[in-house]
């Protein structure tokens, strides 16, 4: 025997082909047998197998509990060849009333809590099915769905459940497969039933019309849905979108104008303990200037207490700041990516999901009706044999007593079928009394009436859809808004009013001194350094580095950096590294290229204007409000290229502009001659035969031009010879002008 024949066929295959083939197999397995739910029953395979195994263990809603370890053992031993931890986690989630809108498992013991604590080990907990799970399994013994062999071929499992409950939308589902994911939030079962019944009457109903019956998700933890209706309709129409969900809160009056805020419901899938911890962390780093304290007073009911810093704080503004910075407001995604009836994954719109469920219920009705009809036909056959036996009772008894093979004789004597003959031979003696004969005749008439009704049902599609509508109506009675389980928990609040929160409300205002070295290391010291003292006494720099910018600011201020590339960058002073260390490189906080440097650094003053100019003598006036950047990449203000770099950024406060060239020529002209723009290359401020711009500033002509050299300040008031028009060359400055070629 050769080596090849011993191990099988050896087929040379390119590595890329082998990898793609195996990865595709893995991806399809993950999509179809693990991560995506079936649109008909809304279950993943592990959940379906759990419910089927619990039913096989007779853990019906009215029965007793069994250990979860027993359930998990049956599931992984018979149906689901995966780890016990994964199966138990799935079982636990089906029992958590804060995770599942309509729990499918009734748990007894510690099944975790909303704080995020884990459930007890499976050997300590017990479980049984709920009424909702019973509805999903209803009719499974009546040939309602197909079965397939289990992984070891020793048993069978349902491919899908009959699902007399709209589980996909009612309980929702999340999952991540290979290259795709699904995320369907839970909804109210009563509202789903209303939409289903409307769709039966009006098969071409639009998504907008269906949303009138299903206005939005209904989460087990309540909360307030604050998404605009138009966005909800658009999300359901495309099968993708998101919903904005907020915590529910109210104020408690403490007298004398004081109050506190109590949160009674938090968004879906938010752990309460982690939420409180996050709020406490923000308090510790002074990010919640309006909040004084937070504490968890929850017992059976959720109760998180928020204490405002003062009674003058508006509750709405305090909550708005918390909504923006914590999980008291979240976004719940919608991605209705499911397996359709043909086991093909695709994203469905709301009307497609509802139609798929109705088609499944219609198919289940037809299959159950045919199964019942077949049982009736068999029962009629048996009862007909009984009638013959009662009519010829003495002869039947004589044949049974005398014949060695009475079955064949009975069949030949009265033309009985094999089923009828077996039934007669299996009759008990007690059934030979007269009353039994009367009961058989009565039963025969009743089931003949039922058979006629079932045949009419199979022949009339309209009747079948009316029957489906009646089933849905019954589901609404069992799990609808009139029940404690079915009442809507999530309030439909609509979009909230815009609440403008000043930065001071988000960050505690404190004095700070911003220090940036010549090599670009930036930090913020607490408090304002004394202007009369030497900053070098309190500020240390790296070896070879020295001071460049020292700015007195508040923690609520925005710091603006104007760089040689003509871009403006914005950083909140509260975001700067604190303490007495040497800070952090400025380039780590903004996207400043390595070949460019900061030209100016200042605190943003709303409503102010700036004069910006480049080394080639071109410049413009820009409003400070228009240069504030929202991203690390900054905002382009002055367009420069080649060897030209941005060189000047000074406040545009006054009525005149003084421009000084590298050739030591001074020119003064009216500020009105410089156009105001939000971005551009600018206009020529001063012409040069050689060299470029050295410095520029804006001042009030009547007050004179002030210059500073060292500790000496001098003001020039006789400026007539240097006043001209923009774009002139200028002339040498007056005697006594600083030799540094700078105004300051």
Secondary structure as the mmCIF struct_conf table of DSSP 4:
data_model
#
loop_
_struct_conf.conf_type_id
_struct_conf.id
_struct_conf.beg_label_comp_id
_struct_conf.beg_label_asym_id
_struct_conf.beg_label_seq_id
_struct_conf.end_label_comp_id
_struct_conf.end_label_asym_id
_struct_conf.end_label_seq_id
HELX_RH_AL_P HELX_RH_AL_P1 UNK A 3 UNK A 7
HELX_RH_AL_P HELX_RH_AL_P2 UNK A 15 UNK A 30
HELX_RH_PI_P HELX_RH_PI_P1 UNK A 31 UNK A 35
BEND BEND1 UNK A 36 UNK A 36
HELX_LH_PP_P HELX_LH_PP_P1 UNK A 37 UNK A 37
STRN STRN1 UNK A 38 UNK A 38
TURN_TY1_P TURN_TY1_P1 UNK A 39 UNK A 41
HELX_RH_AL_P HELX_RH_AL_P3 UNK A 45 UNK A 56
TURN_TY1_P TURN_TY1_P2 UNK A 57 UNK A 58
TURN_TY1_P TURN_TY1_P3 UNK A 61 UNK A 62
BEND BEND2 UNK A 63 UNK A 63
STRN STRN2 UNK A 66 UNK A 67
HELX_RH_AL_P HELX_RH_AL_P4 UNK A 68 UNK A 74
HELX_RH_PI_P HELX_RH_PI_P2 UNK A 75 UNK A 79
BEND BEND3 UNK A 82 UNK A 82
HELX_RH_AL_P HELX_RH_AL_P5 UNK A 84 UNK A 95
TURN_TY1_P TURN_TY1_P4 UNK A 97 UNK A 99
BEND BEND4 UNK A 101 UNK A 102
BEND BEND5 UNK A 104 UNK A 104
STRN STRN3 UNK A 105 UNK A 108
BEND BEND6 UNK A 109 UNK A 109
TURN_TY1_P TURN_TY1_P5 UNK A 114 UNK A 115
HELX_LH_PP_P HELX_LH_PP_P2 UNK A 117 UNK A 121
TURN_TY1_P TURN_TY1_P6 UNK A 122 UNK A 124
STRN STRN4 UNK A 126 UNK A 129
HELX_RH_AL_P HELX_RH_AL_P6 UNK A 131 UNK A 137
TURN_TY1_P TURN_TY1_P7 UNK A 138 UNK A 143
BEND BEND7 UNK A 145 UNK A 145
STRN STRN5 UNK A 147 UNK A 149
TURN_TY1_P TURN_TY1_P8 UNK A 151 UNK A 152
BEND BEND8 UNK A 153 UNK A 155
STRN STRN6 UNK A 156 UNK A 158
BEND BEND9 UNK A 159 UNK A 160
BEND BEND10 UNK A 164 UNK A 165
HELX_RH_AL_P HELX_RH_AL_P7 UNK A 167 UNK A 171
STRN STRN7 UNK A 173 UNK A 176
BEND BEND11 UNK A 178 UNK A 179
STRN STRN8 UNK A 181 UNK A 184
HELX_RH_AL_P HELX_RH_AL_P8 UNK A 189 UNK A 201
TURN_TY1_P TURN_TY1_P9 UNK A 203 UNK A 204
HELX_RH_AL_P HELX_RH_AL_P9 UNK A 207 UNK A 213
BEND BEND12 UNK A 214 UNK A 214
BEND BEND13 UNK A 216 UNK A 216
TURN_TY1_P TURN_TY1_P10 UNK A 220 UNK A 221
STRN STRN9 UNK A 224 UNK A 225
HELX_RH_AL_P HELX_RH_AL_P10 UNK A 229 UNK A 238
TURN_TY1_P TURN_TY1_P11 UNK A 239 UNK A 239
STRN STRN10 UNK A 240 UNK A 246
STRN STRN11 UNK A 248 UNK A 255
TURN_TY1_P TURN_TY1_P12 UNK A 256 UNK A 257
STRN STRN12 UNK A 258 UNK A 265
TURN_TY1_P TURN_TY1_P13 UNK A 268 UNK A 269
HELX_RH_AL_P HELX_RH_AL_P11 UNK A 272 UNK A 284
TURN_TY1_P TURN_TY1_P14 UNK A 285 UNK A 286
TURN_TY1_P TURN_TY1_P15 UNK A 289 UNK A 290
STRN STRN13 UNK A 291 UNK A 296
BEND BEND14 UNK A 299 UNK A 301
STRN STRN14 UNK A 304 UNK A 308
BEND BEND15 UNK A 309 UNK A 310
TURN_TY1_P TURN_TY1_P16 UNK A 311 UNK A 312
BEND BEND16 UNK A 313 UNK A 313
HELX_RH_AL_P HELX_RH_AL_P12 UNK A 315 UNK A 325
BEND BEND17 UNK A 326 UNK A 326
TURN_TY1_P TURN_TY1_P17 UNK A 327 UNK A 328
STRN STRN15 UNK A 329 UNK A 335
STRN STRN16 UNK A 337 UNK A 339
TURN_TY1_P TURN_TY1_P18 UNK A 341 UNK A 342
BEND BEND18 UNK A 343 UNK A 343
STRN STRN17 UNK A 345 UNK A 347
HELX_RH_AL_P HELX_RH_AL_P13 UNK A 350 UNK A 391
TURN_TY1_P TURN_TY1_P19 UNK A 392 UNK A 392
HELX_RH_AL_P HELX_RH_AL_P14 UNK A 393 UNK A 402
TURN_TY1_P TURN_TY1_P20 UNK A 404 UNK A 405
HELX_RH_AL_P HELX_RH_AL_P15 UNK A 406 UNK A 414
TURN_TY1_P TURN_TY1_P21 UNK A 415 UNK A 415
HELX_RH_AL_P HELX_RH_AL_P16 UNK A 418 UNK A 425
TURN_TY1_P TURN_TY1_P22 UNK A 426 UNK A 426
HELX_RH_3T_P HELX_RH_3T_P1 UNK A 429 UNK A 432
BEND BEND19 UNK A 433 UNK A 433
HELX_RH_AL_P HELX_RH_AL_P17 UNK A 434 UNK A 459
HELX_RH_AL_P HELX_RH_AL_P18 UNK A 461 UNK A 479
BEND BEND20 UNK A 480 UNK A 480
TURN_TY1_P TURN_TY1_P23 UNK A 481 UNK A 482
BEND BEND21 UNK A 483 UNK A 483
TURN_TY1_P TURN_TY1_P24 UNK A 484 UNK A 486
BEND BEND22 UNK A 487 UNK A 487
BEND BEND23 UNK A 490 UNK A 490
STRN STRN18 UNK A 491 UNK A 492
BEND BEND24 UNK A 495 UNK A 495
HELX_LH_PP_P HELX_LH_PP_P3 UNK A 496 UNK A 498
HELX_RH_AL_P HELX_RH_AL_P19 UNK A 503 UNK A 506
BEND BEND25 UNK A 507 UNK A 507
STRN STRN19 UNK A 511 UNK A 517
TURN_TY1_P TURN_TY1_P25 UNK A 518 UNK A 519
STRN STRN20 UNK A 521 UNK A 526
BEND BEND26 UNK A 527 UNK A 527
HELX_LH_PP_P HELX_LH_PP_P4 UNK A 528 UNK A 530
TURN_TY1_P TURN_TY1_P26 UNK A 531 UNK A 532
BEND BEND27 UNK A 533 UNK A 533
HELX_RH_3T_P HELX_RH_3T_P2 UNK A 535 UNK A 537
TURN_TY1_P TURN_TY1_P27 UNK A 538 UNK A 538
TURN_TY1_P TURN_TY1_P28 UNK A 543 UNK A 544
STRN STRN21 UNK A 547 UNK A 554
TURN_TY1_P TURN_TY1_P29 UNK A 555 UNK A 556
STRN STRN22 UNK A 558 UNK A 563
TURN_TY1_P TURN_TY1_P30 UNK A 564 UNK A 565
BEND BEND28 UNK A 566 UNK A 566
STRN STRN23 UNK A 567 UNK A 572
HELX_RH_3T_P HELX_RH_3T_P3 UNK A 573 UNK A 575
BEND BEND29 UNK A 576 UNK A 576
STRN STRN24 UNK A 578 UNK A 578
BEND BEND30 UNK A 579 UNK A 581
STRN STRN25 UNK A 584 UNK A 585
HELX_RH_3T_P HELX_RH_3T_P4 UNK A 586 UNK A 588
TURN_TY1_P TURN_TY1_P31 UNK A 589 UNK A 589
BEND BEND31 UNK A 590 UNK A 590
TURN_TY1_P TURN_TY1_P32 UNK A 594 UNK A 595
STRN STRN26 UNK A 598 UNK A 603
TURN_TY1_P TURN_TY1_P33 UNK A 606 UNK A 607
STRN STRN27 UNK A 609 UNK A 614
TURN_TY1_P TURN_TY1_P34 UNK A 615 UNK A 616
BEND BEND32 UNK A 617 UNK A 617
STRN STRN28 UNK A 618 UNK A 623
HELX_RH_3T_P HELX_RH_3T_P5 UNK A 624 UNK A 626
TURN_TY1_P TURN_TY1_P35 UNK A 627 UNK A 627
BEND BEND33 UNK A 630 UNK A 631
TURN_TY1_P TURN_TY1_P36 UNK A 632 UNK A 633
STRN STRN29 UNK A 635 UNK A 636
STRN STRN30 UNK A 638 UNK A 638
TURN_TY1_P TURN_TY1_P37 UNK A 642 UNK A 643
STRN STRN31 UNK A 646 UNK A 651
BEND BEND34 UNK A 654 UNK A 655
STRN STRN32 UNK A 656 UNK A 661
TURN_TY1_P TURN_TY1_P38 UNK A 662 UNK A 663
STRN STRN33 UNK A 665 UNK A 670
HELX_RH_3T_P HELX_RH_3T_P6 UNK A 671 UNK A 673
BEND BEND35 UNK A 674 UNK A 674
HELX_LH_PP_P HELX_LH_PP_P5 UNK A 675 UNK A 675
STRN STRN34 UNK A 676 UNK A 676
BEND BEND36 UNK A 678 UNK A 679
STRN STRN35 UNK A 680 UNK A 680
STRN STRN36 UNK A 683 UNK A 684
BEND BEND37 UNK A 689 UNK A 691
STRN STRN37 UNK A 693 UNK A 699
HELX_RH_3T_P HELX_RH_3T_P7 UNK A 701 UNK A 703
STRN STRN38 UNK A 705 UNK A 709
TURN_TY1_P TURN_TY1_P39 UNK A 710 UNK A 711
STRN STRN39 UNK A 712 UNK A 716
HELX_RH_3T_P HELX_RH_3T_P8 UNK A 720 UNK A 722
STRN STRN40 UNK A 723 UNK A 723
TURN_TY1_P TURN_TY1_P40 UNK A 726 UNK A 727
STRN STRN41 UNK A 731 UNK A 732
HELX_LH_PP_P HELX_LH_PP_P6 UNK A 733 UNK A 734
TURN_TY1_P TURN_TY1_P41 UNK A 735 UNK A 736
TURN_TY1_P TURN_TY1_P42 UNK A 739 UNK A 740
BEND BEND38 UNK A 741 UNK A 742
#
